[in-house]
Amino acid sequence: MSYNLMPPEDVERMFRRMELVRPDTSAVRRKFLGCPYGEDKRQALDIYLPGDGAGPFPVVIFIHGGAWMSGHRADAQLAPFLPGIERGYAVLSLGYRLIPNIRWPENLFDIKSA
């Protein structure tokens, strides 16, 4: 019995569009992009910090959608979380390895590692 709600091709097509649009983060003065936490290039995170203050800051953790098969830490899904920076929050955007290159629950382990 299969529990797939959408064929993988449809999921890929739907989320591929979001990967093509990247929010403009040029106004964020303090950011650290592509910080690795594992050996795979997708095991990286982006850190966006408020412009002022030494911290510690409260943190919003963003994990992109994509049914574990697509998406990127810097795609369009990140945009609604960026205004938190102006309110004094740090925003962490996590990347993780995707299916079919790995098997579940390895991508969940990636998130826990980050």
N, C-alpha and C positions, 0 to 999 in steps of 0.2 A: 504494500500500500504506500502510495506517495502522498506527501503533504505539501508539495510545491503549489503555491497559489498562482504563480506566473511562471511561464517557461523561462529558463535562464537567458535566452536571447532577448526577451522582452525587458527583463530587469536590466540587462546590459545596455540596451538601447535607451531606456528611460534615464538611467543615472549617468550615461556617457555625456548627455547634454549638460549636466551640472558640472562635470569635470572641465568642460570647455570654458566656463565662465568663472573667473577668479575675482573675488572682491578686492577692491583697491585698498591696500594696507599701507600706502606710502605715507599717510599722516601719522602712523604709529611710530613714535620716535624710538622706543625701546622694544626691540623684537629680536628673537633668536630663532632663526629658521633652519629646519632640517637637522635638529639635534638628534643624533642617533642614540638608540637604546638597545639595539640588537645588530645582528650581522647583515640582515636583508635591507635593501635600500628603502623599502616601505616601512621598516621599523624605525620611524623617526617622528619627532614631534616639533611643533612650532610653539614658541612662547611669546605672548604679547603682554607687555607690562604697561601700567599707567605711566603717563609722562612725568609725574612728580611723585616723590616719596621714596623712602628706602624699603618699605615693606616691613613686615610681611603683609601680603595682600590676600584678601579672600580670592578664591579661584573658581572659575567656571571651566569645566572640562567638556570639550566638544569632541564627540566621536561621530564621524560622518556615517551617513546611511549608505546603503547599497546592497543590502541582503548578503553581506559578507563576500560579494562577488565583484563589486566595483565601487568607485568613489575615491576621493582623495582628500587629505587633511586640509587642503587649501581651496577646495571647490566652493561653488555658490552657496552650499549649505552653511558655511561658516559665517556669512554676512549678518544674520540676526544676532549673533553673539558678540560681535565686535563693539557695539555701543557700550557694552559693559566696561570696557577699558576706560571710557570717559567718566564712569561712575565709581572708579577706584578698584575695579576687579582685574585680576590677571586672567588671561584667557589662554588655556592650553588646548591645542588642536592635535589630536592623536592620529597617527597613521598606523596601519596594521597590514599584515600580509593577507592576501585575498585567495579565496577558493577559485579555481581548482588547483592552484600552485601548492596549497596546503590543505589539510583536512581539519574540520571542526573537531575539537575546540581550540586548535592552535592559535587562531586569530583572537579568541577570548583571552588566551594566555598572554598574547602580545599586549593587549590593553591593560591587563593586570601588571605586566612588567613596566609599562610606561608610567 
